[in-house]
Amino acid sequence: MKCPECMMDNANEARLCKYCNLHFATRTRSKPIGAGSVGNYFGFRQMVTPFWIQISHILGITLIVMVAAVAIAFPYLFATASVEDLWVRVGGILLLLVGNLIWRVLCEGAIVVFRMYSLLMSLDDRARWIGEMEAVHQYRR
């Protein structure tokens, strides 16, 4: 059986291409051998930081909303004079509106950096695979 992706010959009963890991039934490629392994974790090819950024985003939003709500509802906790109560409430409203937006932008910026790294690694893997396929085709000629 010839693989429709890399055009290499496989056994007729094969479910998976032995050269490019394409599943013949689903036309999807399985992870390369060693993907998700401990070596990838310690080699910094598998990133765990985006998960923690998402958790800190949720915690940050919760904290911002709670502090803003307390500032709006109980301004005397933050101010000593009645004139300052209005400014504490205004600050709470601004924190509620602008604070969440700024926190979101900061977290998105960090996630974008890690997504770019992930995309570059997948391009590197794809280029390596193409190089291996070219070498196999050269060998077969």
GILIN-V123530 format. One record per run of one state. SS is the DSSP state (A for helix, B for strand, O for the rest). FROM is the first residue (numbers start at 1). TO is the last residue. If there is no record, write none. Layout:
# GILIN-V123530
ss=SS from=FROM to=TO
ss=SS from=FROM to=TO
This chain:
# GILIN-V123530
ss=O from=1 to=1
ss=B from=2 to=2
ss=O from=3 to=8
ss=B from=9 to=9
ss=O from=10 to=15
ss=B from=16 to=16
ss=O from=17 to=21
ss=B from=22 to=23
ss=O from=24 to=28
ss=B from=29 to=29
ss=O from=30 to=37
ss=A from=38 to=42
ss=O from=43 to=48
ss=A from=49 to=73
ss=O from=74 to=74
ss=A from=75 to=77
ss=O from=78 to=81
ss=A from=82 to=140
ss=O from=141 to=141
